[in-house]
């Protein structure tokens, strides 16, 4: 679900993103999400790691 408006509004989820990034780094799980906000956050996390 690509939605520039939703991605622009994610600034309020910084704490969630930081915590989720820590958990993903520690556990390295396979992630499946049906909740759009988590999809955007996970995409952002992995975009930061691939730079």
PDB file of N, CA, C and O in Angstrom, chain B, residues numbered from 101:
ATOM      1  N   UNK B 101       0.845  -1.171   0.000  1.00  0.00           N
ATOM      2  CA  UNK B 101       0.000   0.000   0.000  1.00  0.00           C
ATOM      3  C   UNK B 101       0.889   1.233   0.000  1.00  0.00           C
ATOM      4  O   UNK B 101       1.366   1.661   1.051  1.00  0.00           O
ATOM      5  N   UNK B 102       1.107   1.789  -1.150  1.00  0.00           N
ATOM      6  CA  UNK B 102       1.900   2.996  -1.266  1.00  0.00           C
ATOM      7  C   UNK B 102       0.976   4.197  -1.098  1.00  0.00           C
ATOM      8  O   UNK B 102       0.042   4.385  -1.877  1.00  0.00           O
ATOM      9  N   UNK B 103       1.238   4.994  -0.092  1.00  0.00           N
ATOM     10  CA  UNK B 103       0.410   6.161   0.140  1.00  0.00           C
ATOM     11  C   UNK B 103       1.285   7.258   0.733  1.00  0.00           C
ATOM     12  O   UNK B 103       1.621   7.209   1.916  1.00  0.00           O
ATOM     13  N   UNK B 104       1.659   8.256  -0.083  1.00  0.00           N
ATOM     14  CA  UNK B 104       2.531   9.338   0.400  1.00  0.00           C
ATOM     15  C   UNK B 104       1.963  10.056   1.627  1.00  0.00           C
ATOM     16  O   UNK B 104       2.727  10.480   2.494  1.00  0.00           O
ATOM     17  N   UNK B 105       0.639  10.200   1.715  1.00  0.00           N
ATOM     18  CA  UNK B 105       0.037  10.870   2.862  1.00  0.00           C
ATOM     19  C   UNK B 105       0.305  10.099   4.143  1.00  0.00           C
ATOM     20  O   UNK B 105       0.673  10.690   5.158  1.00  0.00           O
ATOM     21  N   UNK B 106       0.122   8.782   4.105  1.00  0.00           N
ATOM     22  CA  UNK B 106       0.354   7.956   5.291  1.00  0.00           C
ATOM     23  C   UNK B 106       1.830   8.021   5.674  1.00  0.00           C
ATOM     24  O   UNK B 106       2.158   8.196   6.847  1.00  0.00           O
ATOM     25  N   UNK B 107       2.719   7.884   4.698  1.00  0.00           N
ATOM     26  CA  UNK B 107       4.152   7.921   4.979  1.00  0.00           C
ATOM     27  C   UNK B 107       4.562   9.257   5.582  1.00  0.00           C
ATOM     28  O   UNK B 107       5.430   9.305   6.453  1.00  0.00           O
ATOM     29  N   UNK B 108       3.945  10.338   5.127  1.00  0.00           N
ATOM     30  CA  UNK B 108       4.257  11.674   5.650  1.00  0.00           C
ATOM     31  C   UNK B 108       3.826  11.810   7.114  1.00  0.00           C
ATOM     32  O   UNK B 108       4.462  12.530   7.883  1.00  0.00           O
ATOM     33  N   UNK B 109       2.761  11.128   7.495  1.00  0.00           N
ATOM     34  CA  UNK B 109       2.211  11.223   8.849  1.00  0.00           C
ATOM     35  C   UNK B 109       2.928  10.326   9.858  1.00  0.00           C
ATOM     36  O   UNK B 109       2.605  10.377  11.045  1.00  0.00           O
ATOM     37  N   UNK B 110       3.881   9.514   9.430  1.00  0.00           N
ATOM     38  CA  UNK B 110       4.532   8.564  10.324  1.00  0.00           C
ATOM     39  C   UNK B 110       5.524   9.208  11.281  1.00  0.00           C
ATOM     40  O   UNK B 110       6.090   8.514  12.126  1.00  0.00           O
ATOM     41  N   UNK B 111       5.749  10.495  11.177  1.00  0.00           N
ATOM     42  CA  UNK B 111       6.662  11.173  12.089  1.00  0.00           C
ATOM     43  C   UNK B 111       6.285  10.966  13.547  1.00  0.00           C
ATOM     44  O   UNK B 111       7.160  10.972  14.413  1.00  0.00           O
ATOM     45  N   UNK B 112       5.031  10.787  13.832  1.00  0.00           N
ATOM     46  CA  UNK B 112       4.555  10.565  15.193  1.00  0.00           C
ATOM     47  C   UNK B 112       4.826   9.158  15.703  1.00  0.00           C
ATOM     48  O   UNK B 112       4.549   8.856  16.864  1.00  0.00           O
ATOM     49  N   UNK B 113       5.355   8.308  14.861  1.00  0.00           N
ATOM     50  CA  UNK B 113       5.608   6.927  15.236  1.00  0.00           C
ATOM     51  C   UNK B 113       7.090   6.647  15.452  1.00  0.00           C
ATOM     52  O   UNK B 113       7.524   5.499  15.357  1.00  0.00           O
ATOM     53  N   UNK B 114       7.861   7.674  15.740  1.00  0.00           N
ATOM     54  CA  UNK B 114       9.306   7.518  15.913  1.00  0.00           C
ATOM     55  C   UNK B 114       9.634   6.536  17.024  1.00  0.00           C
ATOM     56  O   UNK B 114      10.516   5.693  16.857  1.00  0.00           O
ATOM     57  N   UNK B 115       8.953   6.626  18.136  1.00  0.00           N
ATOM     58  CA  UNK B 115       9.209   5.720  19.262  1.00  0.00           C
ATOM     59  C   UNK B 115       8.908   4.271  18.866  1.00  0.00           C
ATOM     60  O   UNK B 115       9.679   3.362  19.175  1.00  0.00           O
ATOM     61  N   UNK B 116       7.782   4.066  18.181  1.00  0.00           N
ATOM     62  CA  UNK B 116       7.418   2.736  17.709  1.00  0.00           C
ATOM     63  C   UNK B 116       8.462   2.223  16.724  1.00  0.00           C
ATOM     64  O   UNK B 116       8.870   1.064  16.798  1.00  0.00           O
ATOM     65  N   UNK B 117       8.893   3.073  15.809  1.00  0.00           N
ATOM     66  CA  UNK B 117       9.886   2.669  14.818  1.00  0.00           C
ATOM     67  C   UNK B 117      11.202   2.279  15.486  1.00  0.00           C
ATOM     68  O   UNK B 117      11.802   1.264  15.131  1.00  0.00           O
ATOM     69  N   UNK B 118      11.648   3.068  16.439  1.00  0.00           N
ATOM     70  CA  UNK B 118      12.906   2.764  17.126  1.00  0.00           C
ATOM     71  C   UNK B 118      12.833   1.441  17.879  1.00  0.00           C
ATOM     72  O   UNK B 118      13.772   0.646  17.831  1.00  0.00           O
ATOM     73  N   UNK B 119      11.743   1.206  18.560  1.00  0.00           N
ATOM     74  CA  UNK B 119      11.572  -0.042  19.304  1.00  0.00           C
ATOM     75  C   UNK B 119      11.476  -1.239  18.357  1.00  0.00           C
ATOM     76  O   UNK B 119      12.102  -2.273  18.589  1.00  0.00           O
ATOM     77  N   UNK B 120      10.697  -1.091  17.302  1.00  0.00           N
ATOM     78  CA  UNK B 120      10.558  -2.172  16.335  1.00  0.00           C
ATOM     79  C   UNK B 120      11.888  -2.461  15.643  1.00  0.00           C
ATOM     80  O   UNK B 120      12.214  -3.621  15.392  1.00  0.00           O
ATOM     81  N   UNK B 121      12.647  -1.432  15.338  1.00  0.00           N
ATOM     82  CA  UNK B 121      13.957  -1.611  14.711  1.00  0.00           C
ATOM     83  C   UNK B 121      14.892  -2.404  15.627  1.00  0.00           C
ATOM     84  O   UNK B 121      15.637  -3.268  15.164  1.00  0.00           O
ATOM     85  N   UNK B 122      14.849  -2.106  16.921  1.00  0.00           N
ATOM     86  CA  UNK B 122      15.673  -2.829  17.891  1.00  0.00           C
ATOM     87  C   UNK B 122      15.268  -4.303  17.960  1.00  0.00           C
ATOM     88  O   UNK B 122      16.120  -5.192  17.961  1.00  0.00           O
ATOM     89  N   UNK B 123      13.967  -4.547  18.018  1.00  0.00           N
ATOM     90  CA  UNK B 123      13.471  -5.922  18.092  1.00  0.00           C
ATOM     91  C   UNK B 123      13.844  -6.700  16.835  1.00  0.00           C
ATOM     92  O   UNK B 123      14.275  -7.849  16.926  1.00  0.00           O
ATOM     93  N   UNK B 124      13.684  -6.091  15.670  1.00  0.00           N
ATOM     94  CA  UNK B 124      14.018  -6.768  14.421  1.00  0.00           C
ATOM     95  C   UNK B 124      15.510  -7.075  14.335  1.00  0.00           C
ATOM     96  O   UNK B 124      15.898  -8.134  13.841  1.00  0.00           O
ATOM     97  N   UNK B 125      16.340  -6.164  14.806  1.00  0.00           N
ATOM     98  CA  UNK B 125      17.791  -6.381  14.777  1.00  0.00           C
ATOM     99  C   UNK B 125      18.189  -7.528  15.705  1.00  0.00           C
ATOM    100  O   UNK B 125      19.058  -8.332  15.368  1.00  0.00           O
ATOM    101  N   UNK B 126      17.556  -7.599  16.868  1.00  0.00           N
ATOM    102  CA  UNK B 126      17.903  -8.629  17.853  1.00  0.00           C
ATOM    103  C   UNK B 126      17.391 -10.016  17.467  1.00  0.00           C
ATOM    104  O   UNK B 126      18.077 -11.015  17.683  1.00  0.00           O
ATOM    105  N   UNK B 127      16.206 -10.077  16.907  1.00  0.00           N
ATOM    106  CA  UNK B 127      15.585 -11.377  16.662  1.00  0.00           C
ATOM    107  C   UNK B 127      15.667 -11.846  15.213  1.00  0.00           C
ATOM    108  O   UNK B 127      15.581 -13.045  14.948  1.00  0.00           O
ATOM    109  N   UNK B 128      15.828 -10.928  14.283  1.00  0.00           N
ATOM    110  CA  UNK B 128      15.897 -11.197  12.848  1.00  0.00           C
ATOM    111  C   UNK B 128      14.791 -12.153  12.387  1.00  0.00           C
ATOM    112  O   UNK B 128      15.071 -13.197  11.797  1.00  0.00           O
ATOM    113  N   UNK B 129      13.541 -11.789  12.661  1.00  0.00           N
ATOM    114  CA  UNK B 129      12.423 -12.665  12.296  1.00  0.00           C
ATOM    115  C   UNK B 129      12.027 -12.515  10.825  1.00  0.00           C
ATOM    116  O   UNK B 129      12.482 -11.605  10.131  1.00  0.00           O
ATOM    117  N   UNK B 130      11.187 -13.411  10.380  1.00  0.00           N
ATOM    118  CA  UNK B 130      10.492 -13.249   9.107  1.00  0.00           C
ATOM    119  C   UNK B 130       9.222 -12.472   9.474  1.00  0.00           C
ATOM    120  O   UNK B 130       8.477 -12.899  10.356  1.00  0.00           O
ATOM    121  N   UNK B 131       8.970 -11.358   8.821  1.00  0.00           N
ATOM    122  CA  UNK B 131       7.860 -10.500   9.218  1.00  0.00           C
ATOM    123  C   UNK B 131       6.748 -10.539   8.171  1.00  0.00           C
ATOM    124  O   UNK B 131       6.985 -10.362   6.976  1.00  0.00           O
ATOM    125  N   UNK B 132       5.532 -10.777   8.656  1.00  0.00           N
ATOM    126  CA  UNK B 132       4.339 -10.712   7.826  1.00  0.00           C
ATOM    127  C   UNK B 132       3.376  -9.787   8.558  1.00  0.00           C
ATOM    128  O   UNK B 132       3.029 -10.032   9.713  1.00  0.00           O
ATOM    129  N   UNK B 133       2.951  -8.733   7.890  1.00  0.00           N
ATOM    130  CA  UNK B 133       2.066  -7.785   8.540  1.00  0.00           C
ATOM    131  C   UNK B 133       0.906  -7.430   7.623  1.00  0.00           C
ATOM    132  O   UNK B 133       1.096  -7.218   6.425  1.00  0.00           O
ATOM    133  N   UNK B 134      -0.280  -7.365   8.180  1.00  0.00           N
ATOM    134  CA  UNK B 134      -1.461  -6.952   7.418  1.00  0.00           C
ATOM    135  C   UNK B 134      -1.925  -5.559   7.855  1.00  0.00           C
ATOM    136  O   UNK B 134      -2.910  -5.035   7.336  1.00  0.00           O
ATOM    137  N   UNK B 135      -1.219  -4.977   8.796  1.00  0.00           N
ATOM    138  CA  UNK B 135      -1.573  -3.654   9.285  1.00  0.00           C
ATOM    139  C   UNK B 135      -0.708  -2.637   8.550  1.00  0.00           C
ATOM    140  O   UNK B 135       0.515  -2.658   8.683  1.00  0.00           O
ATOM    141  N   UNK B 136      -1.317  -1.760   7.790  1.00  0.00           N
ATOM    142  CA  UNK B 136      -0.601  -0.852   6.880  1.00  0.00           C
ATOM    143  C   UNK B 136       0.485  -0.013   7.558  1.00  0.00           C
ATOM    144  O   UNK B 136       1.561   0.173   6.989  1.00  0.00           O
ATOM    145  N   UNK B 137       0.223   0.487   8.749  1.00  0.00           N
ATOM    146  CA  UNK B 137       1.208   1.339   9.419  1.00  0.00           C
ATOM    147  C   UNK B 137       2.506   0.581   9.667  1.00  0.00           C
ATOM    148  O   UNK B 137       3.592   1.120   9.458  1.00  0.00           O
ATOM    149  N   UNK B 138       2.397  -0.667  10.110  1.00  0.00           N
ATOM    150  CA  UNK B 138       3.603  -1.453  10.352  1.00  0.00           C
ATOM    151  C   UNK B 138       4.355  -1.708   9.052  1.00  0.00           C
ATOM    152  O   UNK B 138       5.586  -1.718   9.043  1.00  0.00           O
ATOM    153  N   UNK B 139       3.639  -1.912   7.968  1.00  0.00           N
ATOM    154  CA  UNK B 139       4.277  -2.102   6.675  1.00  0.00           C
ATOM    155  C   UNK B 139       5.117  -0.909   6.281  1.00  0.00           C
ATOM    156  O   UNK B 139       6.231  -1.075   5.784  1.00  0.00           O
ATOM    157  N   UNK B 140       4.606   0.292   6.493  1.00  0.00           N
ATOM    158  CA  UNK B 140       5.348   1.511   6.175  1.00  0.00           C
ATOM    159  C   UNK B 140       6.565   1.663   7.085  1.00  0.00           C
ATOM    160  O   UNK B 140       7.643   2.047   6.632  1.00  0.00           O
ATOM    161  N   UNK B 141       6.387   1.362   8.360  1.00  0.00           N
ATOM    162  CA  UNK B 141       7.497   1.493   9.308  1.00  0.00           C
ATOM    163  C   UNK B 141       8.587   0.482   8.998  1.00  0.00           C
ATOM    164  O   UNK B 141       9.769   0.825   9.018  1.00  0.00           O
ATOM    165  N   UNK B 142       8.214  -0.744   8.714  1.00  0.00           N
ATOM    166  CA  UNK B 142       9.198  -1.778   8.404  1.00  0.00           C
ATOM    167  C   UNK B 142       9.946  -1.426   7.115  1.00  0.00           C
ATOM    168  O   UNK B 142      11.160  -1.610   7.028  1.00  0.00           O
ATOM    169  N   UNK B 143       9.223  -0.926   6.124  1.00  0.00           N
ATOM    170  CA  UNK B 143       9.861  -0.491   4.878  1.00  0.00           C
ATOM    171  C   UNK B 143      10.902   0.597   5.168  1.00  0.00           C
ATOM    172  O   UNK B 143      12.001   0.577   4.614  1.00  0.00           O
ATOM    173  N   UNK B 144      10.552   1.527   6.025  1.00  0.00           N
ATOM    174  CA  UNK B 144      11.461   2.618   6.384  1.00  0.00           C
ATOM    175  C   UNK B 144      12.687   2.079   7.143  1.00  0.00           C
ATOM    176  O   UNK B 144      13.809   2.516   6.888  1.00  0.00           O
ATOM    177  N   UNK B 145      12.483   1.157   8.052  1.00  0.00           N
ATOM    178  CA  UNK B 145      13.576   0.566   8.822  1.00  0.00           C
ATOM    179  C   UNK B 145      14.587  -0.109   7.885  1.00  0.00           C
ATOM    180  O   UNK B 145      15.792   0.122   7.982  1.00  0.00           O
ATOM    181  N   UNK B 146      14.080  -0.933   6.994  1.00  0.00           N
ATOM    182  CA  UNK B 146      14.969  -1.665   6.094  1.00  0.00           C
ATOM    183  C   UNK B 146      15.594  -0.747   5.047  1.00  0.00           C
ATOM    184  O   UNK B 146      16.689  -1.033   4.565  1.00  0.00           O
ATOM    185  N   UNK B 147      14.940   0.328   4.692  1.00  0.00           N
ATOM    186  CA  UNK B 147      15.534   1.305   3.765  1.00  0.00           C
ATOM    187  C   UNK B 147      16.746   1.949   4.428  1.00  0.00           C
ATOM    188  O   UNK B 147      17.755   2.200   3.769  1.00  0.00           O
ATOM    189  N   UNK B 148      16.651   2.219   5.738  1.00  0.00           N
ATOM    190  CA  UNK B 148      17.757   2.816   6.473  1.00  0.00           C
ATOM    191  C   UNK B 148      18.929   1.855   6.585  1.00  0.00           C
ATOM    192  O   UNK B 148      20.082   2.285   6.560  1.00  0.00           O
ATOM    193  N   UNK B 149      18.660   0.579   6.705  1.00  0.00           N
ATOM    194  CA  UNK B 149      19.720  -0.434   6.857  1.00  0.00           C
ATOM    195  C   UNK B 149      20.463  -0.682   5.556  1.00  0.00           C
ATOM    196  O   UNK B 149      21.636  -1.056   5.578  1.00  0.00           O
ATOM    197  N   UNK B 150      19.810  -0.483   4.437  1.00  0.00           N
ATOM    198  CA  UNK B 150      20.411  -0.808   3.133  1.00  0.00           C
ATOM    199  C   UNK B 150      21.221   0.343   2.549  1.00  0.00           C
ATOM    200  O   UNK B 150      21.755   0.210   1.447  1.00  0.00           O
ATOM    201  N   UNK B 151      21.326   1.434   3.231  1.00  0.00           N
ATOM    202  CA  UNK B 151      22.078   2.593   2.705  1.00  0.00           C
ATOM    203  C   UNK B 151      23.551   2.424   2.960  1.00  0.00           C
ATOM    204  O   UNK B 151      24.345   3.290   2.593  1.00  0.00           O
TER     205      UNK B 151
END
